[in-house]
Amino acid sequence: MRAFSGKAGIIGGWLLALLLLGGCSAVRIGYNQAPTLAWWWLDSYMDFDAEQAPRVKAALEQWFAWQRRTQLADYAELLAVAQTQVMQPATPQQICRWSDELRTRAATALAHGVPLAAELLPALKPAQLVHLEERYRKANRDFADDFLQQPDERLKASAKRAIDRAEMLYGRLDTKQRQLVAAGVAASPFDAELWFAERQAVQGETLRTLSRLTAGGPARADRESSLAGLETLAARVLRAPPGPYRSYQQRLIDYNCAFVAQLHNSTTPAQRQAARERLKGWEDDLRALAAQQAPLRVATSP
């Protein structure tokens, strides 16, 4: 499936990243530190100055407080349903419905962040867009190291990532299940070069949009224009426009749904019970986080 790009990633995908940490305390501690970690991540891309920093930190605090207050209980309910379903056989259609549920919630989270970002746009400076472009280049070099190796090495790395993710949920896979994963990865329509080209296209659109909407562009946009521009960009981040990449993306989603269902149906009762317990732990974490008061401030980067 498609990964989030740019600033949307740390926001829209934060819950999923936390869940992948595993372990109750890691999720709770990680979420309570999320505004600070998000600040450090964003600052590494935008290089905020002393005047901008307090406003960005306040926006992050506001966004995470909204998520804690209005969204975490919903995420917990989703995990409660998953605990029942994970004990049963799965179909590709069921897996795709879960994928749709997650994308819907990511879109909701991103949409809530857009107005907050629109308020910050006028303060951005031309030098920061230069910094962002340079940071994109570094991130793309890292992407190439991780995903654009020689074919044999790439396949091996992809299989390892898939096995690691499965074992985070089910516990250790047996030899036949590992072979199933390796075969599924080898047969996948996943194309790292296409993904990289799409990633770069989104980065280019981000740079063009920010340049047009900030004081460093041809004209300083008003709030309504900034909001509309960021909404368009958010839609672009979440879904490719009609064309070859979207068609490829749908093929990949369909394949992944069938592949995940096949892997799930290979699991033993003990593995499904381990998955149910993991999901229950995450549900408990989210309910506890929803009941807590949000931390008061974002720490300053060292």
Steps between C-alpha positions, in 0.01 A plus 500: 500500500597854451697675772425852615742765379632822650351660809184290476695191597578593859138606557279271298708190565595562864256256656608219269865564578428484871311175468796346324716575803336217687465483874257698709744735668670583170173611345397710798840662549543546127167671454557734791829600336343526154473882483869534586603233249277656236659838569851364457400324177331807353784728607750274325310562176407868546771646726262725695641819650451626855192701405330214316579223747245587774215517249593168341528332840163642604341368180643154563373502856158606375491225239602225741257627765222479240603148407517390862162658578304390192680218318678260734180347635390433143833333424455289812155389382650396169759291683226342712324383186829374360550277804194298405576487130865403542389168650305413183606421143537807278406585142673754274183709512516518880865604493424771244219630720749532786738680269220740405421561868859598570523727195175672600636574845831621360311734267299636794819562698668674208194712427497630856863603470455697177340813658771504766768487232325773299542737794875440499564540128539881484800486733702261282804650327669423166805355673279245672370370169861461387567308821194283439617417148844404630340286772290325238816414309654346812182304573497374143856376533394311812200361311727378222724325753198326654293414193705531180773242557597235248200270422608204715590720795179699458287185505676369809453832683132518403437147626674578829287812551182304430597221741595748772165679468305174511690382806424824682136390494501119499829415666761281334409354163594142420709393203205441268350839588832672432516325165144615432598859574811479283300358210231763545754780496668356191165486314388846611440772240680743732731722295750701705596716200137601442458575870816710496382696195164565670676604820706753304188626320329567833810675630508721191132584539561584867783737414300670225195539725697644790689734271173629355329544836774648717664837519784356295274436200386737227221631720402457860182292519211580730377243750228368270749443218745338740231269632383402152857442384584279797175305465589427139849397605362275777274326249803450275699353786223257590417385149666523163301666220335279234763343281758221489618536860151486647427190292823344624414600855163326479660183363745504787226555759296211358805275502594597855148432626510149352853442626424611857186284506703200382763556767238547771324181397831314540531600865444261788250549783791593726622766255150646469470508877833682518366750246179544698699570817720751314192679365344499847814659642487773235131557569569538872783741423279721287219506754747594772649773280156635416425531871824681580551873489731608219852613595530876528779586256733378228862473606761698313736315270854480636 
